[in-house]
Amino acid sequence: MKRALVIGFPVSQARSPLLHSFWLKEYGIAGEYGREEVPPENVATFLQSLSARGFAGCNVTIPNKEAAFRACTHTTPRASALEAVNTIWFENGEIWGDNTDGTGFVAHLDAVHPGWEQANSRILLLGAGGGARGLAMPLLERKPRRLAFCNRSSDRARKLVADLKKVAPDAPVEIVPWAAKDTALAEFDLLINTTSLGMQGKEPLKLDLSALPAHAIVADIVYVPLETPLLAAAKARGLKTLDGLGMLLHQAVPGFEKWFGRKPEVTEALHAHLVAHLPK
């Protein structure tokens, strides 16, 4: 029986087990998918023992994506550019890593707001950790006018921008100071929260959305709760929104295929299954 799991710290909020278990049942595959809480400082040791424990691989959620990247012996070019991974598998006893977050996010954005890049090409990402890194390259591939990062730690934001410049020297990447985030919103038309602020059990994201243009889209990669305080505030202003669940569904496809040998489909039934199990 093939086995996989998701690791994070905390990991209780992760709904990946519901998602992969649905596909295992849907396709009649004998397999298991669980979760395990692993602090960032223990990620390397954990991954080095995972194959011997009978696992085909794992997903990695915040805040462990950068630690997982450092623990890999091989990574895809995409993951190498971002220095963060969310999908781990094993080949010939070695640890391989990829980052499918960004492609999953953009696929969901395309599905919900088709043609978004025509009017929403000035993008502001809150955060500069593994979540922001995962989204950066796929968003840059859509040729935005601006891609800015706003993070509580300015050093981390500068490191992310420097890393992106290494692989894309002409990329329109920049930094917005955390203290200036409220007023800076007037200059952007796609806002994406990649931090854990607003997640169940975490403090809410304190942000005044009044400066955002009326056509703006507000997105959150958090999906527990499905409607975060940020998305609720955006809806109250009449803004378009994008929740984090669709990104979860689409980013999971490559990992499932590697671990269990079949490429799964993202369907309405799958979406409804996960929504039914999210906190109300």
C-alpha positions in Angstrom: 0.0 0.0 0.0 1.4 3.4 -1.0 1.4 6.1 1.7 1.9 9.9 1.7 1.1 12.7 4.2 1.3 16.4 4.8 3.6 18.1 7.3 3.4 21.5 8.8 3.5 23.4 12.1 0.7 23.5 13.0 -0.8 21.0 10.6 -4.3 20.4 12.2 -5.8 22.9 9.7 -4.5 21.1 6.7 -7.3 19.5 4.5 -4.9 17.7 2.2 -5.9 14.3 3.8 -9.6 14.9 2.8 -8.5 15.8 -0.7 -6.2 12.9 -1.4 -8.4 10.4 0.4 -11.3 11.5 -1.9 -9.1 10.7 -4.9 -7.9 7.4 -3.5 -11.5 6.3 -3.1 -12.6 7.8 -6.4 -10.0 5.9 -8.4 -10.1 2.7 -6.2 -6.4 3.0 -5.3 -5.2 1.2 -2.2 -3.4 3.9 -0.4 -3.3 6.2 2.7 -2.7 9.9 3.2 -2.3 11.4 6.7 -0.8 14.4 8.5 2.1 14.9 10.9 3.1 18.0 12.9 6.8 18.8 12.3 8.5 22.0 13.5 10.8 23.7 10.9 14.0 22.7 12.8 13.1 19.0 12.5 12.1 18.9 8.8 15.4 17.7 7.4 15.7 14.8 9.9 12.0 13.9 9.3 12.3 13.8 5.5 15.5 11.8 5.6 13.7 9.0 7.5 10.4 9.2 5.6 11.1 6.8 2.8 12.4 4.1 5.2 9.1 4.5 7.0 7.3 3.4 3.9 6.1 6.7 2.5 6.2 7.6 -1.2 6.4 11.3 -0.3 4.6 14.2 1.3 3.1 17.7 0.9 4.7 20.6 2.9 2.6 23.4 4.3 3.6 26.6 6.1 6.0 27.3 7.7 8.1 24.4 6.5 8.4 25.0 2.8 11.9 26.7 2.9 13.3 24.2 5.4 12.0 21.3 3.1 13.8 22.9 0.2 17.1 22.9 2.1 16.6 19.2 3.0 16.1 18.1 -0.7 19.0 16.5 -2.6 17.3 17.5 -5.9 14.7 20.1 -6.8 13.0 21.2 -10.0 14.2 24.5 -11.6 11.0 26.1 -10.4 11.6 25.1 -6.8 15.3 26.0 -7.0 14.4 29.5 -8.2 12.0 29.9 -5.3 14.0 28.1 -2.6 10.7 26.6 -1.3 9.0 23.3 -2.0 5.5 22.0 -1.2 5.7 18.5 -2.8 8.3 15.8 -1.9 9.0 12.4 -3.5 11.8 9.9 -3.5 13.9 8.6 -6.4 16.8 6.1 -5.9 16.9 6.9 -2.2 17.2 10.7 -2.8 14.8 13.5 -1.8 13.2 15.4 -4.7 11.2 18.5 -4.3 8.9 20.7 -6.5 6.7 23.8 -5.9 3.3 23.6 -7.4 1.7 26.3 -5.2 1.9 29.1 -7.8 0.6 27.1 -10.8 -2.3 25.9 -8.6 -3.1 29.5 -7.5 -3.0 30.8 -11.1 -5.1 28.0 -12.4 -7.8 28.8 -9.7 -7.5 32.5 -10.5 -8.0 31.8 -14.2 -11.1 29.7 -13.5 -12.8 32.2 -11.2 -11.7 35.5 -12.8 -10.9 34.7 -16.4 -8.9 37.5 -18.1 -7.9 38.9 -14.7 -4.5 40.0 -15.9 -5.9 42.6 -18.3 -7.2 44.8 -15.4 -5.3 43.4 -12.5 -1.7 43.5 -13.5 -0.4 45.4 -10.5 0.0 42.8 -7.8 0.8 43.1 -4.1 1.7 40.0 -2.1 1.6 40.1 1.7 4.3 37.9 3.0 7.7 36.8 1.8 7.9 33.2 3.0 7.4 29.9 1.2 3.8 30.9 0.1 4.9 34.1 -1.5 7.9 32.4 -3.2 5.6 29.7 -4.6 3.3 32.2 -6.2 6.1 34.6 -7.6 7.3 32.8 -10.7 3.9 31.8 -12.1 2.6 35.3 -11.5 5.6 36.8 -13.3 4.9 34.5 -16.2 1.7 36.4 -16.7 3.7 39.6 -17.4 2.4 41.9 -14.6 3.2 45.6 -14.6 4.3 45.4 -11.0 4.8 42.5 -8.5 5.4 43.9 -5.0 6.1 42.1 -1.7 5.1 43.5 1.7 6.4 41.6 4.7 6.8 42.3 8.4 10.5 41.4 8.1 12.0 43.7 5.5 15.2 41.6 5.3 13.2 38.6 4.2 11.4 40.6 1.5 14.7 41.9 0.2 16.1 38.4 0.0 13.1 37.2 -2.0 13.4 40.1 -4.5 17.1 39.5 -4.8 16.5 35.8 -5.5 13.9 36.6 -8.2 16.2 39.1 -9.9 18.8 36.3 -10.2 16.5 34.2 -12.4 14.5 37.1 -13.9 16.7 40.2 -14.0 14.1 42.3 -15.8 11.2 41.3 -13.5 9.2 44.3 -12.2 9.6 43.2 -8.5 9.7 45.6 -5.6 9.2 46.0 -1.9 6.4 47.8 0.0 7.2 48.6 3.6 4.9 46.8 6.1 4.0 50.1 7.8 2.9 51.6 4.4 0.6 48.7 3.3 -2.7 50.4 3.9 -2.0 53.5 1.8 0.0 51.5 -0.8 -3.2 49.6 -1.7 -4.3 52.5 -3.9 -1.5 51.5 -6.3 -2.5 47.8 -6.8 -5.4 45.9 -8.2 -4.7 42.4 -7.1 -4.0 41.8 -3.4 -2.9 38.3 -2.2 -2.4 37.3 1.4 0.3 34.6 1.6 0.8 34.9 5.4 -0.8 32.7 8.0 -2.6 35.8 9.5 -6.3 35.1 9.4 -5.9 31.3 9.6 -7.9 29.5 12.3 -6.0 29.8 15.5 -3.9 32.7 14.3 -4.3 36.5 14.8 -6.3 38.3 12.1 -4.6 40.3 9.3 -5.1 44.0 10.2 -5.6 45.8 7.0 -7.7 48.7 5.8 -8.9 47.9 2.3 -10.5 51.3 1.7 -7.7 52.5 -0.6 -8.1 49.5 -3.0 -9.5 50.4 -6.4 -13.1 49.3 -7.0 -12.1 46.7 -9.6 -9.5 45.0 -7.4 -9.4 41.3 -6.6 -8.6 40.3 -3.0 -7.2 36.7 -2.6 -6.1 34.6 0.4 -4.2 31.4 0.3 -5.6 30.5 3.7 -8.6 28.2 3.4 -9.4 27.4 7.1 -11.7 29.3 7.5 -12.8 29.4 3.8 -13.9 33.0 4.2 -11.1 34.7 6.2 -11.6 38.1 7.8 -9.7 39.6 4.9 -12.1 38.1 2.3 -15.1 39.1 4.4 -13.9 42.7 4.5 -13.3 42.6 0.8 -16.8 41.3 0.1 -18.3 44.0 2.4 -16.6 46.6 0.1 -18.0 44.9 -2.9 -14.7 43.7 -4.2 -14.0 40.5 -6.1 -12.4 37.7 -4.0 -10.6 34.4 -4.3 -10.4 31.9 -1.5 -7.5 29.5 -0.9 -9.3 26.3 -1.5 -9.0 26.2 -5.3 -5.2 26.6 -5.0 -5.1 23.6 -2.6 -7.1 21.5 -5.1 -5.0 22.3 -8.2 -1.6 22.3 -6.5 -2.2 18.7 -5.3 -2.6 17.1 -8.7 1.2 16.5 -9.5 1.9 15.1 -6.0 -0.9 12.6 -6.2 0.2 11.5 -9.6 3.8 10.9 -8.4 2.8 9.0 -5.2 -0.2 7.0 -6.4 0.4 6.7 -10.2 -2.7 8.4 -11.6 -3.3 12.0 -12.6 -6.5 13.1 -10.7 -9.1 15.6 -11.8 -10.3 18.7 -9.9 -14.1 18.4 -10.0 -17.2 20.1 -8.5 -17.7 17.0 -6.4 -14.2 17.3 -5.0 -14.7 20.9 -4.2 -18.1 20.2 -2.5 -16.5 17.4 -0.5 -13.9 19.7 1.0 -16.3 22.6 1.6 -18.6 20.3 3.6 -15.7 19.5 5.9 -14.5 23.1 6.5 -15.4 25.0 9.6 -18.5 27.0 9.3 
